[in-house]
Amino acid sequence: MTTIERIEHWGDTHHPMWLDILRVFLGVFLFFKGLSFIGDTVHLQTLIEGLHFNAWTVIVVHYVAFAHLVGGLFIAIGCKTRIASMFQLPILLVAVFFTNLRNGFSFLNSELWLSVLALVLVLVFMITGSGKLSFDTYDKENR
């Protein structure tokens, strides 16, 4: 058994029910964040241009919106949660360490704290997986 398989097995066997509820809330939050990015692409484009990606701005804007919409939905229903979390990871790392830290590390910077919380939860679900209340479990049991 490889290290990745051992981590997945540990995550599948040590997954309390309250973590499923937290996973659903995280997925819904990311989904609505994706909707807000689609509704205000100018704001997202301004944030990304501040990072000096230049030619990649349009691609990054579409990746962020798509990853939050689809990834958030997949995380909420528990479908391929580990993979969906991996697609969220680069977005949240940039949000925490490059975008939100420019506004200052203070208790008043609520966007930074939301990004940090989402990053920590995405890392947790990359390890623990979907849980019992998920599409993955339903699919596995009904094959």
C-alpha positions as CSV (number, residue, x, y, z in Angstrom):
1,M,0.0,0.0,0.0
2,T,1.5,3.3,-1.0
3,T,1.6,6.4,1.2
4,I,-1.3,8.1,-0.8
5,E,-3.4,4.9,-0.4
6,R,-2.7,4.9,3.4
7,I,-3.7,8.5,3.8
8,E,-6.9,7.9,1.8
9,H,-7.7,4.8,3.9
10,W,-7.1,6.7,7.1
11,G,-9.2,9.6,5.9
12,D,-12.1,7.3,5.0
13,T,-12.0,5.5,8.3
14,H,-11.7,8.6,10.5
15,H,-14.4,10.8,9.2
16,P,-17.0,12.0,11.7
17,M,-20.5,13.1,10.6
18,W,-20.1,16.8,11.6
19,L,-17.2,17.0,9.1
20,D,-19.7,16.1,6.3
21,I,-21.9,19.1,7.3
22,L,-18.8,21.3,7.2
23,R,-17.9,19.9,3.8
24,V,-21.3,20.9,2.5
25,F,-21.0,24.4,3.9
26,L,-17.6,24.8,2.3
27,G,-18.8,23.6,-1.1
28,V,-21.8,26.0,-1.0
29,F,-19.5,28.9,0.1
30,L,-17.1,28.2,-2.8
31,F,-20.0,27.8,-5.3
32,F,-21.5,31.2,-4.3
33,K,-18.0,32.7,-4.4
34,G,-17.8,31.5,-8.0
35,L,-21.2,33.0,-8.7
36,S,-20.0,36.3,-7.3
37,F,-16.9,36.2,-9.5
38,I,-19.0,35.6,-12.6
39,G,-21.3,38.5,-11.6
40,D,-18.4,40.9,-11.1
41,T,-15.6,39.8,-13.4
42,V,-14.2,43.3,-13.5
43,H,-13.4,43.1,-9.7
44,L,-11.8,39.6,-10.1
45,Q,-9.8,40.9,-13.1
46,T,-8.6,43.9,-11.1
47,L,-7.4,41.5,-8.3
48,I,-5.5,39.3,-10.7
49,E,-4.0,42.2,-12.7
50,G,-2.5,43.4,-9.3
51,L,-0.6,40.1,-9.3
52,H,1.0,41.0,-12.7
53,F,0.0,37.9,-14.6
54,N,-0.6,40.1,-17.7
55,A,-1.3,37.8,-20.6
56,W,-2.8,35.1,-18.4
57,T,-5.4,37.3,-16.8
58,V,-8.3,36.2,-18.9
59,I,-7.4,32.5,-18.5
60,V,-7.0,32.9,-14.7
61,V,-10.3,34.7,-14.3
62,H,-12.1,31.9,-16.1
63,Y,-10.2,29.2,-14.2
64,V,-11.1,30.8,-10.8
65,A,-14.7,31.2,-11.6
66,F,-15.0,27.7,-13.1
67,A,-13.1,26.0,-10.4
68,H,-15.1,27.6,-7.6
69,L,-18.4,26.8,-9.4
70,V,-17.8,23.2,-10.3
71,G,-15.4,22.4,-7.5
72,G,-17.7,24.0,-4.9
73,L,-20.6,21.9,-6.3
74,F,-18.6,18.7,-6.2
75,I,-17.3,19.4,-2.7
76,A,-20.9,20.1,-1.5
77,I,-22.3,16.9,-2.9
78,G,-19.2,14.8,-2.0
79,C,-18.3,13.8,-5.5
80,K,-14.5,13.4,-6.1
81,T,-13.9,15.7,-3.1
82,R,-10.2,15.2,-3.0
83,I,-9.7,16.1,-6.6
84,A,-12.1,19.1,-6.4
85,S,-10.1,20.3,-3.3
86,M,-6.9,20.0,-5.3
87,F,-8.3,22.4,-7.9
88,Q,-9.2,24.9,-5.2
89,L,-5.7,24.8,-3.6
90,P,-3.8,27.1,-6.0
91,I,-6.6,29.7,-5.9
92,L,-6.8,29.8,-2.1
93,L,-3.0,29.9,-1.8
94,V,-2.8,32.9,-4.1
95,A,-5.8,34.5,-2.2
96,V,-4.2,34.1,1.2
97,F,-0.5,34.8,0.5
98,F,-0.6,37.3,-2.4
99,T,-4.0,39.0,-2.7
100,N,-5.4,39.4,0.8
101,L,-2.1,39.9,2.7
102,R,-1.5,43.1,0.7
103,N,-4.5,44.5,2.6
104,G,-2.8,43.9,5.9
105,F,-2.8,41.1,8.5
106,S,-5.4,42.4,10.9
107,F,-8.6,41.2,12.4
108,L,-10.5,43.7,10.3
109,N,-9.5,42.0,7.1
110,S,-12.4,39.5,7.0
111,E,-11.6,38.4,3.4
112,L,-8.2,37.2,4.6
113,W,-9.7,35.2,7.4
114,L,-12.3,33.6,5.1
115,S,-9.6,32.7,2.6
116,V,-7.5,31.1,5.4
117,L,-10.5,29.2,6.8
118,A,-11.3,27.9,3.3
119,L,-7.7,27.0,2.7
120,V,-7.5,25.0,5.9
121,L,-10.8,23.2,5.2
122,V,-9.7,22.4,1.6
123,L,-6.6,20.8,3.0
124,V,-8.6,18.9,5.6
125,F,-10.9,17.5,2.9
126,M,-8.0,16.6,0.6
127,I,-6.9,14.2,3.4
128,T,-10.3,13.1,4.9
129,G,-12.2,12.8,1.6
130,S,-16.0,12.9,1.2
131,G,-17.3,11.0,4.2
132,K,-20.4,8.9,4.6
133,L,-23.0,11.5,3.5
134,S,-21.7,11.9,0.0
135,F,-22.2,10.9,-3.6
136,D,-18.9,8.9,-3.6
137,T,-20.2,6.7,-0.8
138,Y,-23.6,6.2,-2.4
139,D,-21.8,5.3,-5.7
140,K,-19.5,2.9,-4.0
141,E,-22.3,1.1,-2.2
142,N,-24.6,0.8,-5.2
143,R,-22.2,-0.6,-7.8
